[in-house]
Amino acid sequence: MEGSGRAVKIGITCYPTYGGSGAVATELGLELARRGHEVHFITYDSPFRLRGYSERVFFHQVDTRMGRYPLFDHFPYTLALASKQHEVVLREGLDLLHVHYAIPHATTAYLAREMLNGERRLRVITTLHGTDITLVGQESSFYAITKFSIEQSDAVTAVSTYLRDETYRAFGCVTCDLKVIPNFVNLQEYRPGSGNGRAAIAPEAHKIVTHVSNFREVKRVKDVIRVFARIQHAMPATLVMIGDGPERVDAENEARDLGVSGDVRFLGRLDTVASLLQVSDLFLLPSQTESFGLAALEAMACGSPVVATRAGGLPEVVDDGVNGILEPVGSVEAMGRRAVELLRDPARHTAMRDAAVATAQVYSADRIVPMYEELYHEVLR
């Protein structure tokens, strides 16, 4: 076993859908299993990065079929999840539940622990990822239960200093000791490539610009198109849009309205994006806010400098002018101008690319995952 200390039996609950929290939770589980721990994913669908069989990794699906009970207008998923967590803890002898997102996962983990009624000692660790605090948790109808669920956890982590400070500000949380454990990147998968795949993506003379997200409003995907339109006006370029979500149609319409749709490729959701990031000259992330910016980190690890907003936790990862470019939210003109300047300066682009790759080394799984292991052993002592 590579990990320090004894092997731990861990239950992980996350949203299995396309997004940063699900990606981090899944990569964490796979890395923990490689380090000798036993990992059980408990959620309603197989996480999108859980590809094929991995030793010491198990998936337990929450049954979401309604049945015949007529009083439920909506299936009570949180109750079904708490029951499944309780069931798996007992059957598999789990030591702890590590839940990603406060609502509803920290709440269901609390219920599962209470249901044990002293039958088994169980620890609950909650990792906060962003919108569970900045959007959902501050809704008046969820505020009290979010605060309660955080405070009832045995340990709480946040993926950035920004998110930790925002949690303290929003919830007071005097009994919480929030630890910052940043997101990480698997450098075996996300690393600079040879650039051989460019011809399959864009014409030879084109610069390749990429964006990866869940296409929600907070990602400002229309700004991605607007920045690209300014790049494309200055030089031949292709934009690769990876992901899907509610704002995709607006982004497609914006590309058509700005006359760049012929050079924009919408690829939809992809399980693996490293090969595309490896041929990318620039990565655009003009989000309204990002608790950390995992997509930016993965792009940087592949050698693609990032043009992003000076918002949320992004300045903790992107050093403006060194390994990427930061501008205020909505500063499409400035982002476009600086992107063009960078792409026209090969020496500066190479220096920024090298700095981006070097930054990613700081956030390698080998450095960050042991921080979680240490926390597990701390709460289990």
C-alpha positions, 0 to 999 in steps of 0.5 A, a space after each residue: 500500500 502506497 498511502 500512509 497509515 492503515 487502509 481505510 474503508 471510505 464511502 464517497 457521495 457526490 453528484 455524478 454529473 458533468 462538473 468539477 465537484 463530481 470530477 474531483 470526488 471521483 479522481 480522489 476515490 480512484 487515487 485513494 484506491 491506488 494507494 490501498 484504501 477501499 472506496 465505495 461510491 454511493 449515488 444515483 448514477 455512476 460518476 462520469 469519470 468512473 470508467 471501467 473496473 478499478 481494483 478496490 473501487 465499488 459503486 452502489 446505486 441509489 434506487 430512484 424508482 418511484 413505486 406506487 406511493 401516490 402521496 409523493 409528487 417528487 421522489 424523496 431522493 435524500 431519504 433514499 440516499 440516507 438509507 443507502 448510505 446506512 445500508 452500505 456502511 453496515 454491510 461493507 463496514 465503512 469507517 467514514 463517509 466523505 461527502 462532496 457538496 453540503 446539500 443534500 449530501 452532508 445532511 444525508 450522511 448525518 441521517 445515516 450516522 444517526 440511524 446507526 444509533 451507536 451500532 457502528 462508529 462512523 465519521 463524516 467528512 464534508 468537502 465544500 465545492 462552491 455553489 453549495 455555499 455561494 448559491 444554494 446554502 445562502 437561499 433562505 429555505 436552505 440556510 439553517 440546514 446547510 449550517 447545521 449539516 456543516 457543523 455536524 460533520 466531523 471535519 469540513 474541507 474547502 477547495 480554496 481559501 476563497 471558499 473557506 472565507 466565504 463559508 465563514 462569512 455566510 454562516 458564521 460557523 463558529 464551531 467549524 474548523 475548515 481546512 483548505 485542501 485544494 483541488 488536484 490534477 492527475 498528471 499521468 493523464 493531464 500532461 503536455 502532449 506532442 501536438 500531433 492531434 491538431 490536424 483533426 481539430 482545426 486547419 493547419 494555420 489556426 490557433 486552437 482555443 478551448 472551453 470546458 464547462 457544464 454550460 450553466 449561467 455562472 460560466 458565462 459561455 456567451 462571453 467565451 464566444 465574444 472573446 473568441 470572436 475578437 481573437 478570430 478577427 485578428 488571426 485564423 482560429 478555431 474554438 472547441 466547446 466541450 460540455 453541455 448544459 442550459 446555456 448551450 443554445 445561447 452560445 450557439 446563437 451568439 456564435 451565429 450572430 457574431 459570424 464565427 459559427 463556422 469556426 466554433 465546434 460544439 463537441 458536447 460532453 466528453 469523458 476524457 478531454 486531455 487529448 484536446 487540451 494538449 493541442 490547445 493554444 489557449 483556454 477560456 474561462 470567463 466565469 462569474 465566479 469559480 470556487 477553484 477552477 479545476 478546468 483551468 488547472 487541467 488545461 494548465 497541466 496540459 500546457 494551455 495558458 488560461 484566460 480567466 476572470 479575477 473572481 472567486 478562487 481563480 487568482 489562487 491558481 492563475 497568476 496574472 501575466 505569469 501562467 495565465 491572464 486574469 481580467 474582471 468579470 465581463 471584460 470581454 474586450 480586455 480578455 480578447 486584446 490580451 489573448 491576441 497579444 499573447 498568441 502573436 508572441 511565441 516566446 511569451 506564449 512558450 514562457 507562459 505555457 511552461 509556467 502553467 505546467 509548473 503550477 500544475 505540479 504544485 497541485 499534483 495528486 501525489 501532493 494533495 491526496 495525502 492531505 486527505 489521508 492525513 485528515 481521515 486518520 486524524 478524525 478516526 483517531 
